[in-house]
Amino acid sequence: MFRRRLRPPSGVQPIPRRMKDPSQVPMDRLRLTVMRRLDGLLSGDYGGLFPGHGTERGEARPYVPGDDPRHIDWAVTARHHEPYVRDMISDHELDVWLVLDASSSLGFGTADSTKHEVAWSVAGAFALLASTGGNRIGAVRSTTAPGKSRPDLYPAQGGSAHAATVLSGLRQEPVDGDPGDLSGALDLVGRAARRRGMVVVISDFLGDRDWEKPLRRLAARHEVIAVEVLDRREVELPDVGLVAVVDPETGARRLLDTSQASVRTGYDHLAAERRGDLAAALKRIRVDHLAVRTDSDWVLEFVRFVSNRKMRLISARRSA
């Protein structure tokens, strides 16, 4: 049986379908991409990724290599004549702060995505994962663009609508010539984060190391995760002849003859040395380190990081 399609009377315009907010489309795509691959990974364990610092002290347990010495319970240690640590019971509502580097070097990319696009996607993945657990999301966008007296600040609040607003603001593309202010952004988070929680810093960590001291101060109070964003041309140099390279933050230009093996070898050596120094600095500060690249599956690296961190935390609890 066929049904006749009804048409509106002459002169009456049909009601248009409600169009989807274009700014929400990337969020929906990101949610499908990340949460589908994380499905079941964190089930049954609330503190899988966000154990945070709690407000209540848990039971004391013997110290094992890798424990934070700041958690040593000196009274119990004196009674047992061996070191004991006391873990904190995690709160069920944490403040999770995202610090996104918006310096112009993040606008570089030689693969399918720029570093900024990957950095924003990783920030969105952390925000989505945190918001599903009822945590509050706050963010700081590190920028010194014209008209900005300080980095952009989004106060920590709960709800998926606020998370979408935060990620929409973080999606702004870097401005050419903007060196960013990662150190100032970390100081701003230190003042704004009144409750102990988690801070996720997403940057390529190029340039000066003025971020080390504020990052160390944050790590003394919060759980900190440092996400390093890389492009393949920052790791290895191809043989493409004479190339003019430009520093996007300072505008400095230089010609490189990539056909010379000594130039490519020296570049690779300096890149590996810089990455090694960065990893060592983050290890000294005692923050977790996740590296993602524009030419690889960042979601896979993110899932591996979440899984490994969850297993490490579960093992620490079982050994308590």
Secondary structure, DSSP 4 states (H G I P E B T S, - for coil): ---PPP-PPTT-PPPPPPPPPGGGHHHHHHHHHHHHHHTTTSTT-TTSS-----SEEEEEEE--TTS-GGGB-HHHHHHHTS-EEEEEEPPSS-EEEEEEE--GGGG--SSSS-HHHHHHHHHHHHHHHHHTTT-EEEEEEE---TT-SS-EEEEEE-SHHHHHHHHHHHTPPPPTT----HHHHHHHHHHH--S--EEEEEE---S--TTHHHHHHHHTTSEEEEEEEE-GGGT-----SEEEEE-TTT--EEEEETTSHHHHHHHHHHHHHHHHHHHHHHHHHT-EEEEEETTS-HHHHHHHHHHHHHHHHHHHHHT-
